[in-house]
Amino acid sequence: MKVRQELLGKWVARTNAAIIQVESALAAMAELTEFIATANGWTDRLIPAPVQDLAKALLPSLKKLQGQVREPLQRASNEIHRVGTSNKAK
């Protein structure tokens, strides 16, 4: 029981850390995708045209996704935490 309480106590901090990592990974992915999509002069040697076209197609969705990650993850985390703490009283 003590271990469970300790884990629940750390839940918020761990959730926030995980969300920050997901957001950071998405930001890095969007940045790299944007570089590939807008690279000039490299396309013939390092970035094939189909790869650049794919990056151009994916970029708007990636940027949109960046702003939509935190809220659902936070809501799910809060619900899991609520269920865990409500079962504590039983």
N, C-alpha and C positions, 0 to 999 in steps of 0.2 A: 504494500500500500504506500509506503514511504517513497519508493522508487517512482511509482506512478505520479505521486504529487510533485516530485522533483521534476519529472519530465513535463508535466503540465505547466509547471512554473516557468520553464524555459521555452515553452511553446511559442510565445509571442516573439521573443528575440530571435529564435531560430527561423520562424516564418518570415520575419522582416529581412533577415540575412539571405534567405533563399530567394525572396522576391527581388532583392537588390541584385543578386547574381544573375537571375533570369533577365532582368532589365538590362544589365550590363552586357550580357551575351547578345541580346537582341540588338543593342546599340552598336556593338562591334560588327555584328553580321550586316546590319544596314549600312554601316560606314564602308565596309569592304565591298558590298554589293554596289553601292553608289560609285565607288572608285572604278570598279570593273565596268559599270554601265556608262561612265562618262570619260573613260580613258581615251586619250587621243594619241596617235602615233605609236601605240603599243599593240594595236589590234592585229597587225599582220604577223608579228613575231611571237608575242606572249599571250595575247588574248584573242582566241579565234572569234570570228563574227557571231557564230551561233551562241557562244558563251556570253558575249556582250549583249546580244539580243535578249537572252534569257534573263540576265541581270536587269536590263531595262524593264522587262515585263514584271519581274518580282519586286522591284524596288517600291512601288506605291503600296503594295500589300504589306511589306515589311514595315514601312513607316507607319502605316495605319495600326498594325498589330502592336507596335511599341507602346502606344497610348492606351491599349485595351487590356494589358496583362495584369496590372496590379489589382484592380477592383475585383475580378472574379477569383483570383488566388486568395486575396484577403478575405473575401466572403466565405470561401470554402474553408479556409483555416479557422475563421471565427466559429463556423458551424461545428467543425470537428472539436475545437476547444470547448464549445458549449456542451456538446454531447459528453465529452470526457469529464467535465466538471459536474454535470448533472448526475452522472452515474456514480460519482464519488459519494453522494449523500445516501445511496442505497446500500 
